[in-house]
Amino acid sequence: ETTKLLAFLNLFRSLHPRIETQTIAIFLTVSQYEGRTQGEIAKMLDTTQASVSRNLALLATYSEVEMGLVKLDESLEDRRHKTVSLTPAGRSLLLQIKALS
């Protein structure tokens, strides 16, 4: 189990060596609940919408590094809200994670 956990963390560290656990948690939540808004994800994780927004920005781009794991789209119901989903790169990472189990 420890070996799998380390392999899991190394997948994310290969994207950025200092990626934070909260960023990883948000990626995993988005992977399970695609199409939800940032506010909904914040409630699921019991964190602020500002924190979710900041971490989603990191998952889209990390400083100058294009992570490109998530994308944000305006909600069809309310343009003030953004829905979140995985990009093809995000889906590929998710498949790599599932292969570890």
Buried (B, 14 or more C-beta within 10 A) or exposed (E): EEEEEEEBEEBBEEBBEEBEEBBBBBBEBBBEBBEBBBBBBBEBBEBEBEBBBEBBBBBBEBEEEEBBBBBBEEBEEEEEBBBBBBBEBBBEBBEEBEEEE
